Amino acid sequence: MGAFASNLAIPSSVDAEIMAVIQAIELAWVREWKHIWLEVDSAMVLNFLRAPHLVPWRLRVAWDNCLHRISQMQFKSSHIFREGNQVADALANVGLSSSGLVWWNEFSQWA
């Protein structure tokens, strides 16, 4: 298990939510993790997983690649209310001030 933060430099919150999922799945794929539980505070992202044709066209190829990777995994997704997702908010704040991707093998400092 691990945690990451990244400065995506994307002005649109919708695009940022989508790219965060794409990046998370890519990291899992590279690490050959086969059992993934994606917990998001965006109902919109969960909807995109069920209805990929709703993803903005500029991200569609990357999203389709992400879905292909997901299809090769034991994958589960669920919604968590923003109030319960304080770790993700803390990591997002780190990402804003970073110049690239930052990875932690342990994320107990965030919990």
C-alpha positions in Angstrom: 0.0 0.0 0.0 1.2 3.5 -0.6 0.2 7.1 -1.3 1.1 9.6 -3.9 0.7 13.3 -4.6 1.3 15.0 -7.9 0.9 18.5 -9.4 -1.3 17.9 -12.4 -1.3 21.6 -13.3 -4.9 21.2 -14.7 -7.2 24.2 -14.3 -10.4 22.2 -14.6 -11.6 20.3 -11.5 -13.3 17.7 -13.6 -10.2 17.0 -15.6 -8.1 16.9 -12.4 -10.4 14.3 -10.9 -10.2 12.1 -14.0 -6.4 12.5 -14.3 -6.0 11.6 -10.6 -7.8 8.3 -11.2 -5.8 7.6 -14.4 -2.6 8.3 -12.6 -3.5 6.1 -9.7 -4.4 3.2 -12.0 -1.2 3.7 -14.0 0.8 3.5 -10.7 -1.0 0.3 -9.7 -0.4 -1.2 -13.1 3.3 -0.4 -13.1 3.6 -2.0 -9.6 1.6 -5.0 -10.9 -1.0 -4.6 -8.2 -4.0 -6.7 -9.2 -6.4 -6.0 -6.3 -7.5 -2.4 -6.3 -10.2 -0.6 -4.3 -10.6 3.0 -5.5 -12.3 5.2 -3.0 -13.3 8.6 -4.3 -15.3 11.6 -3.0 -16.5 12.4 -6.5 -19.8 10.8 -7.6 -19.0 12.1 -11.0 -15.9 9.9 -11.3 -17.9 6.8 -10.3 -20.4 7.8 -13.0 -17.6 8.0 -15.5 -16.5 4.4 -14.6 -20.0 3.3 -15.5 -20.5 5.6 -18.5 -17.2 6.3 -20.1 -18.8 8.1 -23.0 -19.4 11.0 -20.7 -15.7 11.7 -20.1 -14.6 14.9 -21.9 -13.2 14.0 -25.4 -9.8 15.5 -24.6 -9.3 12.8 -22.0 -11.1 9.9 -23.6 -8.1 8.0 -25.0 -6.3 8.1 -21.6 -9.6 7.1 -19.9 -10.2 4.2 -22.2 -6.6 3.0 -21.6 -7.3 3.3 -17.8 -10.5 1.3 -18.2 -8.6 -1.4 -20.1 -6.1 -1.7 -17.2 -9.0 -1.8 -14.7 -10.5 -4.7 -16.7 -7.3 -6.7 -16.1 -7.6 -6.2 -12.3 -9.8 -7.2 -9.4 -11.3 -3.7 -9.2 -13.8 -2.2 -6.8 -14.8 1.4 -6.5 -16.8 3.2 -3.9 -17.8 6.7 -2.8 -16.6 8.3 0.4 -17.9 11.6 1.6 -15.4 14.5 1.5 -15.5 14.8 5.3 -14.2 11.2 5.5 -11.5 11.8 2.9 -9.1 14.1 4.8 -6.0 12.1 3.8 -6.8 12.7 0.1 -7.2 16.4 0.8 -3.9 16.6 2.6 -2.2 14.8 -0.3 -3.8 17.1 -2.8 -2.4 20.1 -0.9 1.1 18.5 -1.1 0.6 17.9 -4.8 -0.2 21.6 -5.4 3.2 22.6 -4.0 5.2 19.7 -5.6 7.0 19.9 -9.0 6.3 16.2 -9.9 5.0 13.0 -8.5 5.8 12.2 -4.8 5.4 8.6 -3.6 5.2 7.3 0.0 5.4 3.5 0.7 3.7 4.2 4.0 1.1 6.8 4.5 0.6 6.6 8.3 1.8 10.2 8.5 -1.3 11.2 6.6 -3.8 9.2 8.6 
